Amino acid sequence: MIVSIIYITAASIISLYMLIASRQNSRKEKISSTRDIYIKQIASLLLNDRPSCRNIRARSRKSRLALAEAIYIVVSHTYGNDREKLRHIVEQNNLEPFLLRRIRLSRGVKRAHLLMLLSTIPIHQHNSTQIEQYIHSSDKEVRISALTATLSATPAMAIRTISELDFDLSPFDTARIISLLRRGLLPIAYEPLLASNNRNLRTLGLAIVRSFGIEIAEKRLHKIISNEEDISIVRETIYTLASLGRPLGHTKIRERLAAMPAVKRKELCRHLTVEGYSISAVRSLFTEGETLYAETLINSYKRALVRPTTTF
């Protein structure tokens, strides 16, 4: 009898769980379907500006969230969008207060996601103070999403905002900021960043040089290698020169490489082989053992390029 009750209870719990999961999946599918419709409408508005495309409406909480996600997807995959058209959609559907309120009431991953959505919609500058507070969050995902949303809202204050950060930008963080530059939202030049004494600004400057392949920055990069005291910045600068395919045989570069820990030298050695540097170029920078390691990697890449043949 007790066993039967246990089985019945377990079956009831499983059935309830499956019902809840089914409803959640159905809700997600509905939001996804609504979002796809909004994506098509937004794309048509940005491309054609037909009167029939201007009346994009989201009246419920779920539809507003779907619309915000649609804007994020469109903006993230395109460049040079008409901000005024997007602003019209945002204001027409009260997306700004909707997202700000949900951000205030949410936590963790959900808050980071909402801040990420906010970074792609035109918002009023006076609301930027509401999102700046989250830049100091202990949650790194919330932090970087809040930073990109703040930079998007107040692009003229970008350098000041980044210089006042109380954490070091990670490669993922700089990639998120670079995406704003590619969309033409941040008026930032790389030269002042490379000349700055602020670590985050200099890191961003190096990332810009790498991302956009700015070869004319080579002299500035050599200056950083010669004078910089932060070894991690020196290492990143050498990586930047390598990404540009520039010669690395300068005396100061060899001196800096000689002072690197063995693990970091091996990482750079591997990076140079990926970037296509010849074995002779590698030999001029590294020890015999490290050169043999690079040669092994290069030969393995060559083997991967050879198409195997089948004999009968």
HUTAJO-V577931 format. One record per pair of residues at least 4 apart in sequence whose ideal C-beta (glycine too) atoms are under 6 Angstrom apart, sorted by the first residue. I is the first residue (numbers start at 1). J is the second residue. D is the distance in Angstrom with one decimal. If there is no record, write none. Layout:
BEGIN
i=I j=J d=D
i=I j=J d=D
END
This chain:
BEGIN
i=31 j=62 d=5.8
i=31 j=66 d=5.0
i=34 j=63 d=5.8
i=34 j=66 d=4.1
i=35 j=66 d=4.2
i=35 j=69 d=5.1
i=35 j=70 d=4.9
i=38 j=67 d=5.0
i=38 j=70 d=3.6
i=39 j=70 d=4.6
i=39 j=73 d=5.9
i=39 j=74 d=6.0
i=41 j=53 d=5.9
i=41 j=56 d=5.1
i=42 j=70 d=5.8
i=42 j=74 d=4.9
i=43 j=47 d=6.0
i=44 j=48 d=5.4
i=44 j=53 d=4.4
i=45 j=53 d=4.1
i=45 j=85 d=5.8
i=46 j=81 d=5.7
i=56 j=89 d=5.4
i=58 j=63 d=3.9
i=58 j=64 d=4.5
i=58 j=67 d=4.2
i=58 j=93 d=4.6
i=64 j=98 d=5.1
i=68 j=95 d=5.6
i=68 j=117 d=4.5
i=71 j=75 d=5.9
i=71 j=120 d=5.8
i=71 j=121 d=5.7
i=72 j=76 d=5.9
i=72 j=117 d=4.9
i=72 j=120 d=4.6
i=75 j=120 d=4.1
i=79 j=183 d=5.6
i=83 j=87 d=6.0
i=83 j=122 d=5.3
i=86 j=122 d=5.7
i=87 j=122 d=4.3
i=88 j=92 d=5.9
i=90 j=95 d=4.5
i=90 j=96 d=5.9
i=90 j=121 d=5.0
i=94 j=98 d=5.6
i=95 j=99 d=6.0
i=96 j=123 d=5.0
i=99 j=114 d=5.8
i=99 j=118 d=5.0
i=100 j=130 d=5.8
i=102 j=106 d=5.8
i=102 j=114 d=5.4
i=103 j=111 d=5.7
i=103 j=114 d=4.7
i=106 j=110 d=4.3
i=106 j=111 d=4.3
i=107 j=111 d=5.6
i=111 j=142 d=5.3
i=112 j=141 d=3.9
i=112 j=142 d=4.7
i=112 j=145 d=4.5
i=115 j=145 d=3.6
i=115 j=146 d=5.1
i=115 j=149 d=5.0
i=116 j=145 d=4.6
i=118 j=149 d=4.5
i=119 j=148 d=4.3
i=119 j=149 d=4.1
i=119 j=152 d=4.7
i=123 j=127 d=5.4
i=123 j=153 d=5.2
i=125 j=154 d=5.6
i=128 j=150 d=5.7
i=128 j=153 d=4.2
i=128 j=154 d=4.9
i=131 j=146 d=5.4
i=131 j=149 d=5.0
i=131 j=150 d=5.6
i=132 j=150 d=5.3
i=134 j=142 d=5.5
i=134 j=146 d=3.6
i=135 j=143 d=5.9
i=135 j=146 d=4.7
i=135 j=147 d=5.3
i=137 j=142 d=4.2
i=137 j=143 d=5.0
i=142 j=146 d=6.0
i=144 j=173 d=4.9
i=144 j=176 d=5.7
i=148 j=176 d=5.1
i=150 j=161 d=5.9
i=151 j=158 d=5.1
i=151 j=180 d=5.9
i=152 j=185 d=5.7
i=155 j=185 d=5.6
i=155 j=186 d=5.1
i=157 j=161 d=5.3
i=158 j=186 d=5.2
i=158 j=188 d=5.8
i=162 j=200 d=5.3
i=162 j=201 d=5.9
i=163 j=198 d=4.7
i=163 j=201 d=5.7
i=165 j=200 d=5.5
i=169 j=173 d=4.2
i=169 j=174 d=5.2
i=169 j=200 d=4.9
i=169 j=203 d=5.4
i=174 j=204 d=5.6
i=174 j=207 d=4.1
i=178 j=207 d=5.9
i=178 j=211 d=5.1
i=180 j=185 d=4.6
i=180 j=186 d=4.9
i=181 j=186 d=5.0
i=190 j=205 d=4.9
i=190 j=208 d=4.4
i=190 j=209 d=5.7
i=193 j=201 d=4.7
i=193 j=204 d=5.5
i=193 j=205 d=2.9
i=194 j=205 d=4.1
i=194 j=220 d=5.0
i=196 j=201 d=4.0
i=196 j=202 d=5.5
i=206 j=236 d=5.4
i=206 j=240 d=4.9
i=207 j=211 d=6.0
i=209 j=214 d=4.6
i=209 j=217 d=4.7
i=209 j=240 d=5.6
i=210 j=240 d=5.1
i=210 j=243 d=4.7
i=215 j=244 d=5.5
i=217 j=221 d=5.8
i=218 j=246 d=5.6
i=221 j=237 d=5.3
i=221 j=240 d=6.0
i=221 j=241 d=5.5
i=224 j=228 d=4.9
i=224 j=237 d=4.8
i=225 j=234 d=5.7
i=225 j=237 d=5.3
i=225 j=252 d=5.7
i=225 j=253 d=6.0
i=225 j=256 d=5.9
i=226 j=252 d=5.0
i=228 j=233 d=5.0
i=228 j=234 d=5.1
i=234 j=256 d=5.4
i=241 j=246 d=4.7
i=242 j=272 d=5.9
i=242 j=275 d=5.1
i=248 j=253 d=5.3
i=249 j=284 d=5.4
i=257 j=285 d=5.7
i=260 j=264 d=4.5
i=260 j=265 d=4.9
i=269 j=286 d=5.5
i=269 j=290 d=5.1
i=269 j=294 d=5.1
i=272 j=277 d=4.2
i=272 j=282 d=5.7
i=273 j=294 d=5.1
i=273 j=297 d=4.6
i=273 j=298 d=5.3
i=277 j=281 d=4.4
i=277 j=282 d=5.8
i=279 j=295 d=5.4
i=282 j=286 d=5.8
i=282 j=291 d=5.7
i=282 j=294 d=4.5
i=283 j=291 d=4.7
i=286 j=290 d=3.7
i=286 j=291 d=5.3
END
